[in-house]
Structure formats: structure tokens, C-alpha cells
Amino acid sequence: MDFREEFKRKLITVDEAVSKVKSNDEVVVAMAGSEPRAFLKNLHRAKNNVENVSVVTCLNMENYEFTSSKDMKGHFTNETWFYSPLTRKSHEFKTTTFIPNHLHLSAVKRLDYKKPNIFVGTATPMDKHGYFSLSLSVTYEREYIENADIVILEINENLPRVYGDTSVHISEVDFIYENHTDVPELQIVEPSEKDMIIGNYIAELVEDGSTIQLGIGGIPNAVSKALMNKKDLGIHTEMITDGMYDLYKAGVITNRRKTLHKNKFIGTFALGTKKLYDFIDDNMGVELKRGGYTNDPYIIGQNYKMVSINTTLQVDLTGQCASESIGLRQYSGTGGQSDTAVGALNSVGGKSIIALYSTAKKGSISTIVPFLTQGAAVSLSRNDVDYVVTEYGVANLRGRGLKERVDNLISIAHPDFREDIKREAEKNLLW
């Protein structure tokens, strides 16, 4: 078969791709750095021809008019597994809503509910054998390619070719359009002095030979810097980041002592700067696997000394973590926090670590609280947290009863709030 001829037959324009969307469709797009930007930038132009279209996304990278304009209400609803700053802004227009989920089950549960009419993703150019690479994410993309009525790929020659569950054959694709543009980057947030204090506390909990999972932001970046003196760390993570590349380059990450997928970085998506993309491009030491596999707590738990390092917004005195909402207001998402924490607890020598600043709103409120703010979602059960870390130290919750948990958490709260928190604990019989 001449795959080049098949490519030509399936090649369309972006406008033609958008025209495939019909009223009441379920349109699912690839996530984060893999999102099909040309399609999403033009989707609003179909407004006058469609009603009640669900557009399922995760971690939107740009401010797309199909969801950011109040005029789109009734035409498009952006249903997303993870709010970004951009989707938070559009929530008030009722054009955006959140899908509660654990990442490793996000595709499975959504597919149980609704079959996708269209999937749109991004991919590298086709090789001589007719294969594309889905590049930066296979969190749920493969499942939707296998289940959608119509599969459309946005081809971008600037995407890195990544190994793992990323290969898609042209026979699986219905339409293709080209958009050779810069790859979305997530710029590095330089850690503050407070971040570094927290990062150093966390680093003390990470033993040589551990396999680690890290997220994004100032605190995870600080952890990366604080781990520079460790030896033989491995990576099994939801997201592969610049900080992990820096640790690899420094000889800290070797992946040699991993008990699962030895000698390889394992993730389900990658997001960072060009230096990260250059590193993972055509690198057989890096594999992206389906989120249903990578984030399965059973799989994660097979890594020896698995350390899950996550951040949260608020922790109550029993250890419950509200990581995705501020009261009733959705802020981000559960993502893989519960997946990796539970996985680490199943690991021999594993640890589940949660980090946060001791205060918020310029020091005016404590994030260690007697009770979570009314309406807040419990992203991580108190049963699934070993350590909570702030700039004031480490609260060890592992195996502790409520009295010790309360005392330990008060000890890492900001000094200005400790007495008030203690009084509330006594008043409400928290012991």
C-alpha cells in the first residue's frame, strides 16, 4: 500500500475539519501540549450552525473563543477533566464545566457514559511505514481514537517523536490537516525561598534508589533542585517535566534501580520547554503510556520505594486534602493525585507526600484548618497521606491517630494561627 497516497486522500483544511462538527456531538480533543490548536482556534466559527456541542478537554493551554465568549452558551460547552486559569475564567459564562475523575479512569468512565462522535489530536509527520506519533500525551487519546466515529489529526512537524503507546497508523485516521506551528511550552516557575525550604524538607524524605512522581509549579520545581544530591532515582510519573530532565542530566536520575520498566522514564504526558522536548524526541529511554496504565495505583505500587509528591490548597486537622477547589469554586482538578498517592502507599518502602504553603491570600488565612472550607472537594482522603509539608516542617501522619495528627499538623501551621486552630480543635473534640 502507498501510504503517501492514502495521506493525500485524507488531507483536508482546518475549516473542513471544523465543518465535521454537528449539533449534539461529543467532540474530544487531546490534552495540554497535544491539544489541536488550529481546530480549537476556529471552532467558534461553527457557532451559527450547531447547538449543544460538548467539547471535552484537559488542561487547556490557550484562550479559545468557543468557550471564553459568553455568546457561545447553548452552542458549545467545554467539559474538562482539569481546570486551567483560562477555563476558570470562562466558568462564569456557563460555557465550561468540570468532570470529576481519577486520571487513570477518566477515559473509561466517560466512554461508559457517552460515545465520542469526533476525536481531534495532534501528531508528528507520518513515517515511511504509515505511522504517526501522538507525541506529548497518551493520557486518554488512544482510547478515544479507538472509539470515535471520526478521527482527525493535526500534523505538526515540530512535535517530538516519542515512544510508548503513542503510535497511530494512518488506517486508524479518517482526516488529516497540517499546522506546523511552535509546540506549546510551559515556562519554568523559579522556586521562591519558601519553595526551597519546603523542597529541602521533602528531599530529606526521599531515599536513594526511590522512584518518584512530581507535578508542576514552584514547589515541585524546588523539589527537583533539592534532590540534586540524591543517587539512582527513577521516574514513574503522570507528567514528565523539565526538572526531571535536569536531574537526569546531573546524573541523579538513572532509572537503574527501578523494579518496573527499568532504565526508562515512564509517564503519560510531557509538558515543559523546548529543552525537554528535544530530550524526549526519538529517545528510547523515555516512554509515554496510556493513563489507564501509568496512573493505575496497582501498577504504580509495583515500583520499589515509590514516592508520590503532590501539592494541595488546604488540609484539615485529620489530613483531608482539598487540592482542586476553593470551597465550591473549581480551581484545577484531581488529576492523578489520588492515583499516585494510593499507588505509593501500595509500594514497598513507598511514601505519599503532600506539600503546601502554611498561608494563602498574602498571609491572611491559614491553609491548615480545623475543617475544610464548606463545599470543598476532598481530593485526597486522609487515609492516603503519609506526610504533610509546609515551610514550618513535616507533619508525619503515617499510622497516627487523630490526636497525633492534630498536634503534628498544628506544629507546621503558621505561628500566627496555631493558637486559634488549637482552640477550634479543642472546641470540636478533635483528638
N, C-alpha and C positions, 0 to 999 in steps of 0.2 A: 504494500500500500504506500502511496506517495502522501506522506503526512503534510507536506508543504501545500499540496493541492487542497487537502481537507481543511487546513488552516485558512486558506484563501476563501473557501466556500462559506466558512463560518464567520468571517470577518465582517463586522458591521460598524456603524458610527455610535458615538455615545448617545446621540438623540434617538437612534433606533433602539438602543438598549433601554432607554427610559420609556419608550413607547410600548414596551412589552408589559408594563405595569397596568393592571386593570383594577377597577373598583373591587373592594373587599379582599384584595390579595394580601397574603403574608409574604413579605419580602425580607429576607435575612441577608445581612452583609457581614463580611469578615471584620475582625476586630482590630482596634488600635492601629499599629503601623501597617497593617494589611488592609485597612478599610479602602474601598474603591472610591477615591476622592472625586474623580471626574463624574461618576454616576451620581454620587450624593450631592455634588455641587449643582447638578442640573435637574435633580428630581422634582424640585418645586415647580418647574415649568409644566409639569403634567397636572397641576392643580385643577384646572378647569375641566379636565377630562375624567377625574377619578374622585371617588369618595370612599371613606372608611378603609384606607390602606394602612396596614400595620407594617412598620419598618423596624425590624429587630436589630439592635446594635449592641456593642460593648465597648466602653471607654472611648467615646467619640473624641477625635483629635482636632476637628475643625468646627466652626460655627456655621452649620448648614441651614439654608433658608427654609427647607422643608419642615424643620422643627423649631427654628428660632423666631419665626414670624407668627404672630397671633392670627394672621389671616389663614393659616394652614389648618386651623381647628376644623375638624369634620372631614378633612381631605386626607391628612396623614397623622398618624400617631407614632411617635418614636418610643417603642417599648425596648428598654435597655436593661442589661444584666449588671451594669455598673455605671453610676453617675460620674461624669467628669464636671469640671467647673462650667463647661458650656451647656451641658444638659440640665444642670441645676438652675441656670438662668431661664431656660425655656419651660421649666415645670409650671410656673405660674400661668402660662398661656393655655394649659391643659393640652399641650401638644406632646408632652413627654410623660411617661410613667415607668415605674420600676418593676422588674421581675425578680422577686426573691428567689435565691438559689444557693446551692453549694456548687462551686465551679465544676466539679467532676460529674455532676448530674444535670448541668444546665441544658445540654443538648437533648439528653434522654427525656427529661420531664417535659420540655417544650414540645418535642416531637410527639410525645404521648397525647398532648393537648391539641396540636394543630399541625397539619402537614404544610410545608412551605410550597408556595407557588413558584417563587423565584429565589435563587441564591446568586449573589454577586460578590466576587472576591478578587484578589489580585494575585499575580503570578509572574515569575520570570519568563523570558522568552522560551519557546519550545526547543528542545534538543533534537538531534537527528533521529531519535527513536520515538518522537511524538510525545515526550513528557515535559510537563511544566513543574516548577517547584512553587508551592504555596508560600514559601519564603518565611515570613516573620510570625506566622501563627497557624497552629492546627488545634486550637483550643476546642472549637466545635465545628470548624469549617468542613472537615472530611465528612462528618455525619450529614451535614446539610447538602453537600454535593451528591451524596448517595441517596438522598430522599426528595430533593426538589424536582418539580416538574420541568423547570427551565434552569440551566446553569450557565452563568455568564462570567467570564473572566476579563479583568482589566490587566493587560500585559504592560509591564514596566521593566525596561532593560536595566534600570538602576537598582533593582531589588537584589539582595544577596541570594544565591542558590544554597539552600540549607537542606541537610539530610534528615532522615527520620520518616515520619508519616506524612511527608509533605508532597509526595509525587502525585500528580494527576495526569492521566493520559488524555489526549485530545478526543478520544472516543467518548469520554465522560462529559464533554463540554458541548453545549448547544451553540453558544455565540461567544465571540471574542471581539474586543475593541482594544486599541492601543492608547496608552497615555504615559509617555516616557518623561516622567517628572521626578523631582527630588523626592527621596524617601522621607516620610515624617520622622522627625527626631525629637527625643525627649532630652532637653538640656539638663546637665548635671546641676543639682542644687548643692552648693558648697555648704558643708555642715557648719553650724554655729558652735560657739564654745559650749553651750548647753548640750547640743547634739553630741559633741565629742565626749563629754562627761558620761552621758548615757551609753554611748558606743563603747567606751572603755569598760564600764560595768558589765555590759553584755559580753564583750570579748573574754572577760575573766571566766564566764560560764561555758565557753566553747573550748573543748579539749582538742588537742592534736588528733588528726585522723577522723574528725567528725565530718559528716555530710550536712551541708547547710542549705537553708532556704531563706532568701531575703526579698524584701519588697522594694518600693520606691520612696524617695523623699530624703529629707535631711538626716533623720535618724538612721535609716538603712545605709546611707552613704557614709555616715560616721562609723557605723559598724565595720564596713569594708576597710576603712582606713585603720581602725583599731585592731583588725585581725592580721596586720602585716607581719607580726612576729610568730604566727602560728605555722604549723607544719602539716603537710599532706592532707589538706582539706579537700572535700569533694562537693560537687553541686548536683542536687536534685531539687528543682525549684519550679514554681509556676512561671516566673518571669526571669529571663536571663538579662543581666544588666551590665552597664559599664564597670561598676565596682567589681564585679566578678572577673571581668577581663583584666582589670588592674591587679587583682590578687593572683591571677594566673601568670601574668607577665612577671610578677615579683617572685614567682616560684612557690607561693603559698598554696594555691590550688593545683593539685596534681591529679586528683581523681584516682590515685593508685590504690588507696585503701578502702574504696567503696566496695560494698558487698553486692550491689546491684548496678549493672551497667558500668562495670569497672573501666577506668580510663576515659570516660566520656562525661561531658556536660549533658545533663538531661533537663529539658524544660518543655513548656507547652507554647510559650510565645517569647519573643525577644523585642525589647524596646529600649532605645538609647540613642547614642550619637553615631556618627559615621565610623568612628574607630571600632565600635562594637560590630557594626555591620560588615566592615572589612575583615574582622576577625572570624566571624561565623561563616563568611562566604566560602563555599567549597571546602569546608573544614570537617573532615571525617571524625574529629574529636568532639563535635557538637551535634546533638540530635534533638529535634523538636518532635514530641509525640502527642497524640490526642490527649485533651484534657481529661477525658474519662479514664485514661490510664495514668498519666503523670500525677494527677491530683487524687487518685484513689487512695484513701487512707491505708488500705491494705497493702498497696504497692509501696507507698512512702515508708511504711513501717518495716519493710524488709531491709532498709538501709541501716547499717550499724551506726549507733551514735548520731541519729538524725536530729538536727536542731532546727526547729521552726522559730523564726524571728519575725514578729509582726508588730504593727502599731495599732493603737486604738484611740478613741476620743474621750472615753470615760470608763472608769472602773468603780464598781460599788464595793463595799467592805467585805463582801463574801467572795469576790473575784469575778463577778459577771462583767463582761466587756461589751460596751456599746461602741462598735467600730464603724458603723455605716450611717447612723442617723443622729441628728441632734434633736432630741425629743421626737416629734412626729415628722420633722423635716429630713427627707432623704438627702444624704450628703455624698455617699460613694456607693459601696456595695459590700456584700460579704466576700465576694471573690473566692479565693482559695484559703482564707484564714482558718476556717474550721477544718477544711481538708488537711492542711499541713500540720495543724496543731494536734489533731487526733492521730494523724499518721506518726508524728514524733513520739506521742505517748505509747504507741504500739511498738516502737523501736527499742531494741536492747541498748540501754545507755542513752536513750533519746531525751530531749528536753523541749518543752513548749514555753516560749518566752514572749511576753507582751511588753511593749515599751510605750511611754507617753510622757509629755511634759507634765509637771505637777500642777500647772495652772493654765488657764486659757483666758482670752479676752484681756490681754495685757496685764495679766496677773490678778484680775478682779474676781475670778471664780476658781475653785478647786476642781480638778479633774478626778481626784479620789473623793468619792462621795458616799454618804450612808446609803442612798438609793439612787438608781439611775433616773435621769430626767423623765417625767411622765411621757409615755408614748415611745420612748427609745427602744429600738430593736436590740435584742440580745444577740449579738453576732457570734459570740463565743461563750459557751457555757462555763460556769465556774468550775465544773468538773474537768475542764480541758486546759487549765492554765497551771503551769508549774511555778513560773517566776514572773513578777511584775517589776519593771524597772523605770524609775524616774531619775532626774538629776540628783535626787537625795538618797539614792541607794537601791538595793534589791530587796523586794519582799518575797520570801520563799513561801509558797502556798502548797508545795508538794506534800501530800499526805496530811496536811494540817487541818485541825478542826477550826470551827468558826472563831473561837476566841483568839487563837494564834493568828488566824488570817486577819482579823480586825486589827490586832495590835501591830502586826507586821506592815499592813497597808497604811495605817496611820503614821508609822515611822518614816515612810517615804513620801508622805504628803508635804506640801509646802508648810513651813513652820507657822505661817500666819493663819493657817486654817486648822491646825491639828486639834486645838482645844475645842473648837466648835464641832468638829467631826466626832471627837470623843464624847462630847455631851449628847449628841444625837444618837450615837451608838448605845450609850447607857440608857437614854430615854426609851429606846425601842428594843431594849433587851437583846442587843446583838452581841451574844457571847456564847 
